[in-house]
């Protein structure tokens, strides 16, 4: 694992899944953490565990779609820690497999608000800090669904295509100024989001959770979902100083999903 000693790292969606694992790994690697989530109990648990590892932590409960809250969080982190070296725009929501005409409009709006607007808001407050420093690395959590058609995931796919578009646009704007912006594109991983997706599928289509998970895994050429650790290791490498020449990329960690 790369050395993150003294790095100031922001993680949204830190209460569970990739975000919680990132927080634990980075705390162990010496980073100072800015954590946020809407799940107050989960966030407190993750923050407490990071502090127990010796990390300095700023943890705040808010939605990434709240522009004022994000602005305040970034400013508070910079004031406390003196800068912002790395940001993971990781918060996101999903939805069960469903044909486009059957997706409730409120579900579409919620998915776009968190997944697309949330990343946009993160970038608009992180980038000025990093540009002022002349350095920084941002990783946006997109999805394999942002790279391919992803039938029955139209709203989710639309939001993740937007994330990849913003990633590339931002990277192009700041590449000459010492700041890197990339996206990671996992397929299905054993996280609470995929569990929720499986439950939603089960309710909508009248199948058991195990059957729903089987349907999800069948879409992946390796015929399994990823372990969160497999994705988090890639995330840490992408933002590390060892990976200093990569920017504007959408990196697939997908069990071959986008290869066919």
C-alpha positions as a Markdown table, in Angstrom:
| # | Residue | x | y | z |
|---|---|---|---|---|
| 1 | Unk | 0.0 | 0.0 | 0.0 |
| 2 | Unk | 1.2 | 3.5 | -0.8 |
| 3 | Unk | 2.3 | 5.9 | 1.9 |
| 4 | Unk | -0.5 | 8.3 | 2.8 |
| 5 | Unk | 1.2 | 9.7 | 5.9 |
| 6 | Unk | 0.0 | 13.3 | 6.6 |
| 7 | Unk | -2.3 | 13.4 | 3.5 |
| 8 | Unk | -5.6 | 15.1 | 4.0 |
| 9 | Unk | -8.2 | 12.9 | 2.5 |
| 10 | Unk | -11.9 | 13.6 | 1.9 |
| 11 | Unk | -14.3 | 10.6 | 1.6 |
| 12 | Unk | -18.0 | 10.9 | 0.9 |
| 13 | Unk | -20.3 | 7.9 | 1.5 |
| 14 | Unk | -17.9 | 7.0 | 4.3 |
| 15 | Unk | -20.3 | 5.1 | 6.5 |
| 16 | Unk | -20.3 | 1.8 | 4.6 |
| 17 | Unk | -19.0 | -0.1 | 1.6 |
| 18 | Unk | -16.0 | 1.2 | -0.2 |
| 19 | Unk | -16.0 | 4.4 | 1.8 |
| 20 | Unk | -15.8 | 2.7 | 5.2 |
| 21 | Unk | -13.0 | 0.4 | 3.9 |
| 22 | Unk | -11.1 | 3.4 | 2.5 |
| 23 | Unk | -11.3 | 5.2 | 5.8 |
| 24 | Unk | -9.9 | 2.2 | 7.7 |
| 25 | Unk | -7.1 | 1.7 | 5.3 |
| 26 | Unk | -6.1 | 5.4 | 5.1 |
| 27 | Unk | -6.3 | 5.8 | 8.8 |
| 28 | Unk | -3.8 | 2.9 | 9.2 |
| 29 | Unk | -1.6 | 4.5 | 6.5 |
| 30 | Unk | -1.4 | 7.8 | 8.4 |
| 31 | Unk | -3.9 | 10.0 | 6.6 |
| 32 | Unk | -6.0 | 12.7 | 8.1 |
| 33 | Unk | -9.6 | 12.2 | 7.2 |
| 34 | Unk | -12.6 | 14.3 | 6.3 |
| 35 | Unk | -15.6 | 11.9 | 6.3 |
| 36 | Unk | -19.2 | 12.4 | 5.5 |
| 37 | Unk | -22.4 | 10.4 | 5.0 |
| 38 | Unk | -26.2 | 10.7 | 5.6 |
| 39 | Unk | -26.0 | 7.7 | 7.9 |
| 40 | Unk | -25.1 | 9.3 | 11.3 |
| 41 | Unk | -24.7 | 6.0 | 13.2 |
| 42 | Unk | -22.6 | 4.3 | 10.6 |
| 43 | Unk | -20.4 | 7.4 | 10.1 |
| 44 | Unk | -19.8 | 7.7 | 13.9 |
| 45 | Unk | -18.7 | 4.1 | 14.0 |
| 46 | Unk | -16.3 | 4.5 | 11.0 |
| 47 | Unk | -14.9 | 7.7 | 12.4 |
| 48 | Unk | -14.4 | 6.2 | 15.9 |
| 49 | Unk | -12.6 | 3.2 | 14.4 |
| 50 | Unk | -10.3 | 5.6 | 12.4 |
| 51 | Unk | -9.5 | 7.6 | 15.5 |
| 52 | Unk | -8.7 | 4.5 | 17.4 |
| 53 | Unk | -6.1 | 3.8 | 14.8 |
| 54 | Unk | -4.6 | 7.2 | 15.6 |
| 55 | Unk | -6.1 | 9.2 | 12.7 |
| 56 | Unk | -7.3 | 12.8 | 13.0 |
| 57 | Unk | -10.9 | 12.9 | 11.8 |
| 58 | Unk | -13.5 | 15.4 | 10.8 |
| 59 | Unk | -16.8 | 13.7 | 10.4 |
| 60 | Unk | -20.0 | 15.5 | 9.4 |
| 61 | Unk | -23.5 | 14.2 | 8.5 |
| 62 | Unk | -25.0 | 15.7 | 5.3 |
| 63 | Unk | -26.1 | 14.9 | 1.8 |
| 64 | Unk | -23.6 | 15.3 | -1.0 |
| 65 | Unk | -26.4 | 17.0 | -2.9 |
| 66 | Unk | -26.4 | 19.9 | -0.4 |
| 67 | Unk | -24.1 | 22.5 | -1.9 |
| 68 | Unk | -23.9 | 24.7 | 1.2 |
| 69 | Unk | -23.1 | 21.7 | 3.5 |
| 70 | Unk | -20.4 | 20.5 | 1.1 |
| 71 | Unk | -18.9 | 24.0 | 0.9 |
| 72 | Unk | -18.9 | 24.2 | 4.7 |
| 73 | Unk | -17.4 | 20.7 | 5.1 |
| 74 | Unk | -14.5 | 21.4 | 2.7 |
| 75 | Unk | -13.8 | 24.8 | 4.3 |
| 76 | Unk | -13.8 | 23.2 | 7.8 |
| 77 | Unk | -11.4 | 20.5 | 6.7 |
| 78 | Unk | -9.0 | 22.9 | 5.0 |
| 79 | Unk | -9.1 | 25.1 | 8.1 |
| 80 | Unk | -8.4 | 22.2 | 10.5 |
| 81 | Unk | -5.9 | 20.3 | 8.4 |
| 82 | Unk | -4.3 | 23.0 | 6.2 |
| 83 | Unk | -5.3 | 21.7 | 2.8 |
| 84 | Unk | -6.9 | 18.9 | 0.8 |
| 85 | Unk | -4.6 | 16.3 | -0.9 |
| 86 | Unk | -7.1 | 13.6 | -2.0 |
| 87 | Unk | -10.8 | 13.4 | -2.5 |
| 88 | Unk | -13.0 | 10.4 | -3.0 |
| 89 | Unk | -16.4 | 11.4 | -4.3 |
| 90 | Unk | -17.8 | 8.0 | -3.4 |
| 91 | Unk | -21.4 | 8.6 | -2.2 |
| 92 | Unk | -24.0 | 7.0 | -4.4 |
| 93 | Unk | -27.3 | 5.2 | -4.5 |
| 94 | Unk | -28.6 | 2.5 | -6.8 |
| 95 | Unk | -31.8 | 0.8 | -7.8 |
| 96 | Unk | -33.1 | -2.6 | -8.8 |
| 97 | Unk | -33.2 | -3.9 | -12.4 |
| 98 | Unk | -36.2 | -2.3 | -14.0 |
| 99 | Unk | -37.2 | -1.4 | -17.6 |
| 100 | Unk | -36.9 | 2.3 | -18.3 |
| 101 | Unk | -40.7 | 3.0 | -18.7 |
| 102 | Unk | -41.3 | 1.4 | -15.3 |
| 103 | Unk | -38.8 | 3.4 | -13.4 |
| 104 | Unk | -40.6 | 5.8 | -11.0 |
| 105 | Unk | -39.8 | 9.4 | -11.8 |
| 106 | Unk | -39.0 | 10.0 | -8.1 |
| 107 | Unk | -36.4 | 7.2 | -8.3 |
| 108 | Unk | -34.8 | 8.8 | -11.3 |
| 109 | Unk | -34.6 | 12.2 | -9.7 |
| 110 | Unk | -33.1 | 10.8 | -6.5 |
| 111 | Unk | -30.5 | 8.8 | -8.3 |
| 112 | Unk | -29.4 | 11.7 | -10.4 |
| 113 | Unk | -29.4 | 14.1 | -7.4 |
| 114 | Unk | -27.0 | 11.9 | -5.4 |
| 115 | Unk | -24.9 | 10.3 | -8.0 |
| 116 | Unk | -24.5 | 13.1 | -10.6 |
| 117 | Unk | -25.3 | 16.4 | -8.7 |
| 118 | Unk | -23.4 | 15.1 | -5.7 |
| 119 | Unk | -20.2 | 14.5 | -7.6 |
| 120 | Unk | -20.6 | 17.9 | -9.4 |
| 121 | Unk | -20.9 | 19.7 | -6.0 |
| 122 | Unk | -17.9 | 17.8 | -4.6 |
| 123 | Unk | -15.8 | 18.8 | -7.6 |
| 124 | Unk | -16.8 | 22.5 | -7.5 |
| 125 | Unk | -15.6 | 22.9 | -4.0 |
| 126 | Unk | -12.6 | 20.5 | -4.0 |
| 127 | Unk | -11.0 | 21.8 | -7.2 |
| 128 | Unk | -10.5 | 25.4 | -6.1 |
| 129 | Unk | -8.6 | 24.2 | -3.0 |
| 130 | Unk | -6.4 | 21.9 | -5.0 |
| 131 | Unk | -5.7 | 24.4 | -7.7 |
| 132 | Unk | -4.7 | 26.9 | -5.1 |
| 133 | Unk | -2.2 | 24.4 | -3.8 |
| 134 | Unk | -1.0 | 23.3 | -7.2 |
| 135 | Unk | -1.6 | 19.7 | -6.4 |
| 136 | Unk | -4.3 | 17.1 | -5.6 |
| 137 | Unk | -5.9 | 13.9 | -6.7 |
| 138 | Unk | -9.7 | 13.3 | -7.0 |
| 139 | Unk | -11.4 | 9.9 | -7.6 |
| 140 | Unk | -15.0 | 9.8 | -8.5 |
| 141 | Unk | -16.9 | 6.5 | -8.0 |
| 142 | Unk | -18.6 | 5.8 | -11.3 |
| 143 | Unk | -19.6 | 2.3 | -12.5 |
| 144 | Unk | -19.3 | -0.1 | -15.3 |
| 145 | Unk | -22.9 | 1.0 | -16.0 |
| 146 | Unk | -21.4 | 4.3 | -17.0 |
| 147 | Unk | -19.5 | 2.7 | -19.8 |
| 148 | Unk | -22.0 | 0.4 | -21.5 |
| 149 | Unk | -25.7 | 0.4 | -22.2 |
| 150 | Unk | -26.7 | -1.4 | -19.0 |
| 151 | Unk | -30.3 | -2.4 | -19.8 |
| 152 | Unk | -32.7 | -2.2 | -16.9 |
| 153 | Unk | -30.4 | 0.2 | -15.1 |
| 154 | Unk | -31.3 | 3.3 | -17.2 |
| 155 | Unk | -31.4 | 5.9 | -14.4 |
| 156 | Unk | -28.3 | 4.5 | -12.6 |
| 157 | Unk | -26.5 | 4.3 | -15.9 |
| 158 | Unk | -27.4 | 7.8 | -16.8 |
| 159 | Unk | -26.0 | 9.1 | -13.5 |
| 160 | Unk | -22.7 | 7.2 | -13.9 |
| 161 | Unk | -22.3 | 8.3 | -17.5 |
| 162 | Unk | -22.6 | 11.8 | -16.2 |
| 163 | Unk | -19.9 | 11.1 | -13.6 |
| 164 | Unk | -17.5 | 9.9 | -16.2 |
| 165 | Unk | -18.3 | 13.0 | -18.4 |
| 166 | Unk | -17.6 | 15.3 | -15.5 |
| 167 | Unk | -14.4 | 13.4 | -14.7 |
| 168 | Unk | -13.0 | 13.9 | -18.1 |
| 169 | Unk | -14.1 | 17.5 | -18.4 |
| 170 | Unk | -12.6 | 18.4 | -15.0 |
| 171 | Unk | -9.3 | 16.5 | -15.8 |
| 172 | Unk | -8.9 | 18.4 | -19.0 |
| 173 | Unk | -9.4 | 21.7 | -17.3 |
| 174 | Unk | -6.8 | 21.1 | -14.5 |
| 175 | Unk | -4.3 | 18.7 | -16.0 |
| 176 | Unk | -1.7 | 21.5 | -16.5 |
| 177 | Unk | -2.2 | 22.7 | -13.0 |
| 178 | Unk | -1.0 | 19.8 | -10.9 |
| 179 | Unk | -4.4 | 18.2 | -10.2 |
| 180 | Unk | -5.5 | 14.8 | -11.4 |
| 181 | Unk | -9.1 | 13.7 | -11.7 |
| 182 | Unk | -10.1 | 10.1 | -12.5 |
| 183 | Unk | -13.1 | 7.7 | -12.1 |
| 184 | Unk | -13.3 | 4.1 | -11.1 |
| 185 | Unk | -15.9 | 1.9 | -12.7 |
| 186 | Unk | -16.7 | -1.2 | -10.6 |
| 187 | Unk | -19.3 | -3.7 | -11.7 |
| 188 | Unk | -21.3 | -5.3 | -8.9 |
| 189 | Unk | -19.5 | -5.7 | -5.5 |
| 190 | Unk | -20.6 | -7.1 | -2.2 |
| 191 | Unk | -21.6 | -3.8 | -0.7 |
| 192 | Unk | -24.8 | -2.5 | 1.0 |
| 193 | Unk | -25.8 | -0.8 | -2.3 |
| 194 | Unk | -25.8 | -4.2 | -4.2 |
| 195 | Unk | -27.6 | -5.8 | -1.3 |
| 196 | Unk | -30.3 | -3.1 | -1.6 |
| 197 | Unk | -30.4 | -3.6 | -5.3 |
| 198 | Unk | -31.0 | -7.3 | -4.8 |
| 199 | Unk | -33.8 | -6.7 | -2.3 |
| 200 | Unk | -35.5 | -4.2 | -4.6 |
| 201 | Unk | -35.3 | -6.8 | -7.5 |
| 202 | Unk | -36.8 | -9.4 | -5.2 |
| 203 | Unk | -39.7 | -7.3 | -4.3 |
| 204 | Unk | -40.4 | -6.1 | -7.8 |
| 205 | Unk | -40.0 | -9.4 | -9.5 |
| 206 | Unk | -41.1 | -11.8 | -6.8 |
| 207 | Unk | -37.9 | -13.7 | -6.4 |
| 208 | Unk | -35.8 | -14.5 | -3.3 |
| 209 | Unk | -32.7 | -12.5 | -2.4 |
| 210 | Unk | -30.4 | -15.4 | -3.4 |
| 211 | Unk | -32.2 | -15.6 | -6.8 |
| 212 | Unk | -31.8 | -11.9 | -7.3 |
| 213 | Unk | -28.1 | -12.1 | -6.5 |
| 214 | Unk | -27.8 | -14.9 | -9.0 |
| 215 | Unk | -29.3 | -12.7 | -11.7 |
| 216 | Unk | -26.9 | -9.9 | -10.8 |
| 217 | Unk | -23.8 | -12.2 | -10.9 |
| 218 | Unk | -24.9 | -13.8 | -14.2 |
| 219 | Unk | -24.3 | -10.4 | -15.9 |
| 220 | Unk | -20.6 | -10.6 | -15.0 |
| 221 | Unk | -18.3 | -12.8 | -17.2 |
| 222 | Unk | -16.5 | -14.0 | -14.1 |
| 223 | Unk | -19.9 | -15.0 | -12.7 |
| 224 | Unk | -19.4 | -13.4 | -9.3 |
| 225 | Unk | -19.6 | -10.0 | -7.7 |
| 226 | Unk | -16.4 | -8.3 | -6.5 |
| 227 | Unk | -15.2 | -8.4 | -3.0 |
| 228 | Unk | -15.0 | -4.7 | -1.8 |
| 229 | Unk | -11.3 | -5.1 | -1.1 |
| 230 | Unk | -10.6 | -5.8 | -4.8 |
| 231 | Unk | -12.1 | -2.4 | -5.7 |
| 232 | Unk | -10.6 | -0.5 | -2.8 |
| 233 | Unk | -7.1 | -1.6 | -3.6 |
| 234 | Unk | -7.5 | -0.1 | -7.1 |
| 235 | Unk | -9.0 | 3.1 | -5.7 |
| 236 | Unk | -6.0 | 3.6 | -3.4 |
| 237 | Unk | -3.5 | 3.0 | -6.2 |
| 238 | Unk | -5.3 | 5.5 | -8.6 |
| 239 | Unk | -5.1 | 8.4 | -6.1 |
| 240 | Unk | -1.5 | 7.6 | -4.9 |
| 241 | Unk | 1.5 | 9.6 | -5.8 |
| 242 | Unk | 3.0 | 6.5 | -7.4 |
| 243 | Unk | 0.3 | 6.9 | -10.1 |
| 244 | Unk | 1.3 | 10.4 | -11.0 |
| 245 | Unk | 0.7 | 10.4 | -14.8 |
| 246 | Unk | -2.9 | 9.1 | -14.9 |
| 247 | Unk | -5.7 | 11.6 | -15.3 |
| 248 | Unk | -9.1 | 11.8 | -17.1 |
| 249 | Unk | -9.5 | 8.0 | -17.0 |
| 250 | Unk | -12.4 | 5.8 | -16.2 |
| 251 | Unk | -10.8 | 2.6 | -14.9 |
| 252 | Unk | -12.9 | -0.6 | -15.0 |
| 253 | Unk | -12.7 | -3.1 | -12.1 |
| 254 | Unk | -15.6 | -5.2 | -13.4 |
| 255 | Unk | -14.9 | -8.9 | -13.8 |
| 256 | Unk | -14.9 | -8.5 | -17.6 |
| 257 | Unk | -18.3 | -6.9 | -17.8 |
| 258 | Unk | -17.2 | -4.2 | -20.3 |
| 259 | Unk | -15.0 | -6.6 | -22.3 |
| 260 | Unk | -17.9 | -8.2 | -24.1 |
